[in-house]
Amino acid sequence: MGHNETGKKLKPLLYGFLIMALFMEFFVFAWARVQCVQIGYETANAWEERKVLLEQQEMLKAQVAYLQSPRRIMQIGKEQFGLSMPRPGQVVVVANEMQ
């Protein structure tokens, strides 16, 4: 068995290994590319969701401001509970003895 015969037997194995390595590299590259695109879509969706949530936050801030407005609270007190502004002498200030 000479050196030439050993080289002939190893050549197909070497080519097979080389082809297999190229296929593996291709599949790894394709997988990485798909992952990159998928992350891009997820990022775009997250930004869109952020936009919607910020709009909701602004609407809720406006609603809180409306609900806390003194004019609205005074109107509800008058209409629903029959309250009115105190007359002079009705307000009693209590001293704080803790100080």
N, C-alpha and C positions, 0 to 999 in steps of 0.2 A: 504494500500500500504506500503510494508515494504522496508527496506533498501536493501534487496536482489533483489527485482523487479527493483528498480531504477538502481542498478548495472548491471543487465542483459540488460536493455534498453540502457545504456551508452556504454557498451562494443562494440557493432557494430559501434557506432559512433566514438569511440576512435580508433578502428582498421581502419575504413575508413579514418579518419584524418591522422593516421600514414602512411597508404599506399599512400595517396595523398601527404603527405610531402616528402616521399621517392621518388616518381615520380618527384616532383618538384625539389628536390635536384639533381636527375639524369639529368633532362633536363638543369638545370643551369650549372652543371658540363660539360655536352656535349657541350652546347653553348660556354662556356669559352674555352674549348679545341679547338673547331673549330675556334674561334677568334684568339687564339694563333697560330695555324697553318697558318691561313690566313695572319697574321702579319709577320710570318716567311717568307712566299712566297713574300710578298711585300718588305721586307727587302732585300731578295736575288735579286729581280728584281732591286731595287734601287742601290745595289752595282754593278750589271752588267751594268746598265745605267751609273753609275759613271765611270766605267772602260772605256766604249766607249767614253764618253765625254772627259776624260783625254787624250785618244789617239788622238781624234780630236784636242784638244788644242795643243798637241805637233806638230801635222801636221801643224796647223795654225801658230804656232810660227816659224817653219822652213820656211814656205811660206813667212811670213813677213820679216824674215831675208834675204831671197833671193830677195824679191822685193825692199828692202831698200839698197841692196849692192851698194856701189859706182861704182864698175866696170860695173854693169848692167845699172845704171843710165847714166853713161858716154857713154856707147855703144848706148843706145836709143837716147841720145842727138846728137851724131854724125850721126847715121844712119837715124833717122826720122826727125831731125830738122836742120841738117847740122851745128851743133855747134862744136866748137873746144876749146882747152885749151887757155886761154888768153896769149898773148905774153907779155914780160916785157914792162911795160909802159902803158898797157891797163887797169890795175886795179887802180882805184882811191879810196883812203881811205878818207872818209868824217868824219870830226871831229864831235863829239857829243857835242853840245852846252848845253845840259841839265845838264851836270856834274858840 
